[in-house]
Amino acid sequence: MINWYQGLPLVPAAILVIGGIVAIATSVAPLAARFVSAEMRRDHNDLTGFIFAVVGVMYAVILGFVAVGVWERFTTAETRTYDEASSLATVYRDASSFSDGAKIRNDSRAYVHDVIRIGWPAMTAGKDSSTTELGAERLSRQVRGTSPLDRRGEALYPLMVGAMDEAMADRDARLAEDSTGLNAIMWTVVFVGAMITIAFTYLFGFRQTAMQTAMIGTLALLISMVIFLTLSLDFPFRGNIRVGPEGFERALSVFGQIDRTDPLPNVQTR
């Protein structure tokens, strides 16, 4: 939602969102009390409580829907990352049965290195990386243009092409997951709903101001923590809580194991 927010460290971001919402909610309460007397508010506590229960449930449904949706998108992005790396490991493993096996392995390594060193920092900054796109297309073209060396290679060829297609599909999905966050309308509903829900607590009449402040602060704290979590997860590959390149780092480790058990000449194991 807010690009500059993604660049904030975790603690300042938490203080800004959680602390800011709680501070505003508790500081506005005394001002609101000036417009409606405490006696009048206490006389209507029962009716206010009934309406507040309805408002609270409706907002809880909206906030939960948004938070769950963002979390599912985050986990999908993480799954896509590991699936892409796993498919590349399959391509790397099967490459020994083809005429251009060494070239496929070298291109696979180059692509994975580019994703880790260039692609991931670019995604973290919310930018595109043409270098990794060219590497992916080069590898895909190499896989499709290779020739089997024997019958084993003929049997493996459709499987390797299928694995390459899956890697490309996972790559496209991974980039799509990070291209856009929640719709601006959804964020408007979240923040306006928070304002309405918290503002309703100002209509309760308390004999002790400290009790009202505690209730308002607790409610604001709960709402702000969910909003903070949703903001932090909105873009899966940015911010303080993000998907890292561990899947591709694991792929490099698998590449090394494959090279030790099924080596090919002219493979650059860098």
Sequence and secondary structure as in RCSB ss.txt:
>XXXX:A:sequence
MINWYQGLPLVPAAILVIGGIVAIATSVAPLAARFVSAEMRRDHNDLTGFIFAVVGVMYAVILGFVAVGVWERFT
TAETRTYDEASSLATVYRDASSFSDGAKIRNDSRAYVHDVIRIGWPAMTAGKDSSTTELGAERLSRQVRGTSPLD
RRGEALYPLMVGAMDEAMADRDARLAEDSTGLNAIMWTVVFVGAMITIAFTYLFGFRQTAMQTAMIGTLALLISM
VIFLTLSLDFPFRGNIRVGPEGFERALSVFGQIDRTDPLPNVQTR
>XXXX:A:secstr
  HHHHTS HHHHHIIIIIHHHHHHHHHHHHHHTTS HHHHHHTHHHHHHHHHHHHHHHHHHHHHHHHHHHHHHH
HHHHHHHHHHHHHHHHHHHGGGBTTHHHHHHHHHHHHHHIIIIIHHHHHTT   HHHHHHHHHHHHHHHH  BSS
HHHHHHHHHHHHHHHHHHHHHHHHHHHHH  S HHHHHHHHHHHHHHHHHGGGS  SSHHHHHHHHHHHHHHHHH
HHHHHHHHSSTTSSSS   THHHHHHHHHHHHHHHHS  TT    
